Amino acid sequence: LIGSGRQMTKRMKHALGAAAVFVLIGAADAAAQGTANANVTATVTVAGRARLDVSATDIAFADADPTATPSIQADVTLNIQAQVRTTPTSAATLTVQAGGDFTAAGGATIGIGNLTWTTTGGGYAGGTAATTAVSVGSWTGPGARNGTQTYFLANSWAYAPGTYTATLAYT
């Protein structure tokens, strides 16, 4: 830009006015062309699902004098998280089933009914082990349910010495 201060101001006003007219005309042309719209449908499929997390895979009961300790508490309290994705009115149940009585290598047994448990957490329930499914917890609707389960073994002078095992299946 060349010129004195007054001519420069005049030229700038003229140039700015022309640019403003161009901008207004450009905006009017865009409005005259219309507005385009589009809709998109988003779909998600959610399937029913269940997950069970138990904090330990082994529990043990220490030997104790049956007179002094009539009930032996397991060495571990199980932390359980039962998660289920279901409809709001559907029932969800967690069960445990023993594969049989406690059995030692020589064939001696301890009846599985001597194994009991207590629980904490909403919907969880105490019980006695059996070779049929026994409820550990029940709820309505979806969610993650946290609780604990502590096992106890009735102690007896009638048990033969040995190391006994039993399998407990959670469903």
Secondary structure, DSSP 8 states (H G I E B T S, - for coil): --S-HHHHHHHHHHHHHHHHHHHHHHHHHHHHH---------------EEEEEES-S--------TTT-SEEEEEEEEEEEEEEE--TT-EEEEEEEESSSEEETTS-EE-GGGEEEEEESTTB--EE--SS-EEEEEEESSEEEEEEEEEEEE--TTS-SS-EE--EEE-
